């Protein structure tokens, strides 16, 4: 068992540091990238046990320093925003599309391939005032006129439905599967 204790409760900033901390138990701030080439991490431990290690982050490959370190951390494959069909909900790739890609990769694995997929979802990421044609705000707090809160809650509602889809799929496979979650920041919402 590999345990990581993350105590950060920041609001919408420094997320790449916490993403990296969740993978390697290392802190990123101020550490040169070359340090991570031999860092002990969940990835290095699982690679030593014969796993194929895949990183899926439906954002731009150059979008954050931690993402640029994925190859140094030993991931065999990386998938970024250009690898998705981009069925965006609000500004980001939907969790449903991310989970479909996880399932596709699982179904296309080689015979006897042990697979570790680390994915970071973006659907509920900050920026809750964007309006797009393909997003229905289904959740609203009565008595509040905070559009960012309503959009955030609607995105969480969609994320919850997508999570049900992912868990339901893996409940019906024969292989043992572990799904582990961690949050890297709290939402930045208006205080009015």
SULTABEL-V983461 format. One line per field, one symbol per residue. ss: DSSP state (@ for helix, = for strand, . for the rest). psi: psi as a letter, one per 40 degrees, with the letter a starting at -180 (. if undefined). Layout:
ss->???
psi->???
This chain:
ss->..........=...@@@@@@@@@@........@@@@@@...@@@@@@@...======.......@@@@.@@@@...===.@@@....==..==.@@@@@@@@@@@@@.......======..........................@@@@@@@@@@@@@@@@@@@@@@@@@..............=......
psi->hhhhhhehfigeifdddddddddeeiidhehidddedeihidddddddeeihhhhhhfahdeeidddeedddeehdihhadeeiefgihbdihidddddddddddddeiihehhhhhhihiedfiigfeihidehhgehhhheifgdddddddddddddddddddddddeeeidihhhhhiiieiiihiie.
